[in-house]
Amino acid sequence: MITRVLIVDDSAYTRQMMKKMLEKDPVFEVVGIAVDGRDAMAKTLRLKPDIITLDFEMPEMDGFSFLRWLMKERPTPVIMVSSHNDSRTVFKALELGAVDFIAKPTSRASVELHNIEKDLLRKVGGIKLIRMDKLSRNLELLDKEDQFQPAGEATAVRDIRVVAVGSSTGGPAALQIVLTRLPADFAAAVVISQHMPKGFTGPLSERLDKLSQVRVKEAADLDELQPGTVYICPGGSHLGLKKRGDKTLIVLKDGKLSDKYIPSVDYMMKSVADTFGPDSLGVILTGMGNDGRSGMLEIKTKGGYTIAESEDTAVVFGMPAEAIKADAVDRILPISAIPGEVIRAVNYKDKREKS
């Protein structure tokens, strides 16, 4: 089945480069090119594309204005095209309904262009898996400040010290829903691998830190894990852990061109399982592919607790579904119930001892 793509960008170079990349695969058809938001409106209504790639800065009507119109008039999956300099505005676009983003193509080294091409083809190719209705419902949760209730008792008593979270497409909104509902006295450390290019995880961390009661930071090599702190793996790297005396340190490893997923959720979760065993909690959220499947299984096998986002709320059910099929999941919950269950699992021992 052909995926029909509309490219919206005022840069002739970017339009040409993206069209050339997409047309290497016969399953993609570039049905139109628009130079600004007004042009995009007319071509969206006339051509009815399956997916739209959208630039931010354009004459006449910018990408944000077009995105607001699109989500109201003809909801369509949108992949934003952004340079690193625009990284802080990426998250505004995601909150308006964009499903993902790619780094803006440049005329620099061929290795960089290859990375962008791989990312573009993978994300456009997975567009059929995206559920716009679930994305819309999850975006509504971002504006709600109420604390969600725990999902109930877990299957066993644990002393969770580290929570490992993996996510991809749809992940920034899902992470915001979870992290903004954790209390300031949250008793465990949190490590996160979100599939995201280098240069974007720093602004994501800063944004989530401002919105959350827990501290959120982009992880740095040899950071010491602290309870109540969230460490987001930098784009382009993989996050692991190592013991040094009574301390647990983060160890970052550079990603390779041959790596399927960067950052790797599996790499992070396996390291957490090796380091903390039954005192670890794995959470797999929305995303394409199967990253996290073996990592979640490793946590569960070593006695840890595992939670997957349910099909009811996952914008893309690929990663959670793969973990569930591998029998790597203890609980399957909608995104609205995950924060409460994480809080309950981490604080369960303290509550039991006080009762």
Backbone hydrogen bonds, N-H to C=O, Kabsch-Sander energy under -0.5 kcal/mol:
donor,donor_aa,acceptor,acceptor_aa,energy
3,T,27,V,-3.3
4,R,2,I,-0.6
5,V,3,T,-0.5
5,V,29,E,-3.0
6,L,51,I,-2.0
7,I,32,G,-2.1
8,V,6,L,-0.5
8,V,53,T,-2.5
9,D,7,I,-0.5
9,D,34,A,-2.4
12,A,10,D,-0.6
15,R,11,S,-2.4
16,Q,12,A,-2.4
17,M,13,Y,-2.7
18,M,14,T,-2.7
19,K,15,R,-2.2
20,K,16,Q,-2.2
21,M,17,M,-2.2
22,L,18,M,-2.6
23,E,19,K,-2.3
24,K,21,M,-1.1
25,D,22,L,-1.7
28,F,25,D,-1.9
29,E,3,T,-2.6
31,V,5,V,-1.7
31,V,29,E,-1.1
32,G,5,V,-1.1
34,A,7,I,-3.0
37,G,59,P,-0.6
37,G,61,M,-2.1
40,A,36,D,-2.2
41,M,37,G,-2.1
42,A,38,R,-1.8
43,K,39,D,-2.1
44,T,40,A,-2.3
45,L,41,M,-2.0
46,R,42,A,-1.8
47,L,43,K,-2.9
48,K,44,T,-1.9
50,D,4,R,-1.9
51,I,4,R,-1.7
52,I,77,P,-2.1
53,T,6,L,-2.3
54,L,79,I,-2.4
55,D,8,V,-1.6
56,F,81,V,-0.6
58,M,56,F,-0.7
61,M,59,P,-2.9
63,G,56,F,-3.1
66,F,62,D,-2.0
67,L,63,G,-2.4
68,R,64,F,-2.3
69,W,65,S,-1.9
70,L,66,F,-2.9
71,M,67,L,-2.4
72,K,68,R,-1.0
73,E,69,W,-2.9
74,R,70,L,-2.3
79,I,52,I,-2.6
80,M,78,V,-0.6
80,M,100,D,-2.6
81,V,54,L,-2.9
82,S,80,M,-0.6
82,S,102,I,-2.5
86,D,83,S,-1.6
87,S,84,H,-1.7
89,T,86,D,-1.5
90,V,86,D,-0.8
90,V,87,S,-0.7
91,F,87,S,-0.6
93,A,89,T,-1.9
94,L,90,V,-2.2
95,E,91,F,-1.6
96,L,92,K,-1.1
97,G,93,A,-0.6
97,G,94,L,-0.7
98,A,93,A,-2.2
99,V,78,V,-2.3
100,D,78,V,-1.2
102,I,80,M,-2.3
104,K,82,S,-2.6
113,L,109,A,-1.7
114,H,110,S,-2.3
115,N,111,V,-2.0
116,I,112,E,-2.0
117,E,113,L,-2.4
118,K,114,H,-2.4
119,D,115,N,-2.1
120,L,116,I,-2.8
121,L,117,E,-2.6
122,R,118,K,-2.0
123,K,119,D,-2.3
124,V,120,L,-2.7
125,G,121,L,-2.0
126,G,122,R,-1.3
127,I,124,V,-1.3
129,L,126,G,-1.9
130,I,127,I,-1.5
131,R,315,V,-1.9
132,M,130,I,-0.7
135,L,131,R,-1.9
136,S,132,M,-2.3
137,R,133,D,-1.8
138,N,134,K,-2.4
139,L,135,L,-2.2
140,E,136,S,-1.4
141,L,137,R,-0.9
141,L,138,N,-0.5
142,L,138,N,-0.7
142,L,139,L,-0.7
143,D,140,E,-0.9
144,K,141,L,-1.3
160,I,158,R,-0.5
160,I,345,A,-0.6
161,R,279,D,-3.4
162,V,279,D,-1.4
163,V,189,A,-2.7
164,A,162,V,-0.5
164,A,281,L,-3.3
165,V,163,V,-0.5
165,V,191,V,-2.8
166,G,283,V,-2.5
167,S,193,S,-1.9
168,S,286,T,-2.6
170,G,99,V,-0.8
171,G,168,S,-2.9
174,A,170,G,-1.5
175,L,171,G,-3.5
176,Q,172,P,-1.9
177,I,173,A,-2.2
178,V,174,A,-2.0
179,L,175,L,-3.2
180,T,176,Q,-1.9
181,R,178,V,-1.3
182,L,179,L,-1.5
186,F,183,P,-1.7
189,A,161,R,-2.3
190,V,229,T,-2.4
191,V,163,V,-2.8
192,I,231,Y,-2.6
193,S,165,V,-2.4
194,Q,192,I,-0.5
195,H,167,S,-2.0
196,M,194,Q,-0.5
196,M,262,I,-0.5
200,F,197,P,-1.5
201,T,197,P,-0.6
204,L,200,F,-1.7
205,S,201,T,-2.3
206,E,202,G,-2.4
207,R,203,P,-2.4
208,L,204,L,-2.5
209,D,205,S,-2.3
210,K,206,E,-1.7
211,L,207,R,-1.3
212,S,208,L,-1.4
213,Q,182,L,-0.5
215,R,228,G,-1.8
217,K,230,V,-2.6
219,A,232,I,-2.6
222,L,250,I,-3.4
223,D,220,A,-2.0
225,L,248,T,-2.9
228,G,188,A,-2.5
229,T,226,Q,-1.3
230,V,215,R,-3.2
231,Y,190,V,-3.2
232,I,217,K,-2.6
232,I,230,V,-0.5
233,C,192,I,-3.0
233,C,231,Y,-0.5
237,S,234,P,-1.7
238,H,253,K,-2.8
240,G,238,H,-0.5
240,G,251,V,-2.3
242,K,249,L,-2.0
244,R,247,K,-2.6
247,K,244,R,-1.8
249,L,242,K,-3.1
250,I,223,D,-2.7
251,V,240,G,-2.9
253,K,238,H,-2.4
255,G,236,G,-2.8
259,D,256,K,-1.6
265,V,263,P,-0.6
268,M,264,S,-1.7
269,M,265,V,-2.9
270,K,266,D,-2.7
271,S,267,Y,-1.6
272,V,268,M,-2.3
273,A,269,M,-2.7
274,D,270,K,-2.4
275,T,271,S,-1.9
276,F,272,V,-3.0
277,G,272,V,-0.5
277,G,273,A,-1.9
279,D,276,F,-2.6
280,S,277,G,-1.3
281,L,162,V,-2.2
282,G,305,Y,-2.6
283,V,164,A,-2.9
284,I,307,I,-2.4
285,L,166,G,-2.9
285,L,283,V,-0.5
287,G,316,V,-2.2
293,R,290,N,-2.1
296,M,292,G,-2.7
297,L,293,R,-1.8
298,E,294,S,-1.9
299,I,295,G,-2.0
300,K,296,M,-2.5
301,T,297,L,-2.8
302,K,298,E,-1.7
303,G,300,K,-1.8
304,G,299,I,-2.9
305,Y,280,S,-2.1
307,I,282,G,-2.8
308,A,331,R,-2.5
309,E,284,I,-2.4
310,S,333,L,-2.4
313,T,310,S,-1.2
314,A,310,S,-2.0
319,M,287,G,-2.8
321,A,317,F,-2.2
322,E,318,G,-2.2
323,A,319,M,-1.8
324,I,320,P,-2.4
325,K,321,A,-2.7
326,A,322,E,-1.3
327,D,324,I,-1.9
328,A,323,A,-2.3
330,D,306,T,-1.3
331,R,306,T,-1.9
333,L,308,A,-2.4
333,L,331,R,-0.5
337,A,334,P,-1.8
338,I,334,P,-1.0
341,E,337,A,-1.8
342,V,338,I,-2.6
343,I,339,P,-2.5
344,R,340,G,-2.5
345,A,341,E,-2.5
346,V,342,V,-2.4
347,N,343,I,-2.5
348,Y,344,R,-0.8
351,K,347,N,-2.3
352,R,348,Y,-2.5
353,E,349,K,-2.4
354,K,350,D,-1.7
355,S,351,K,-1.2
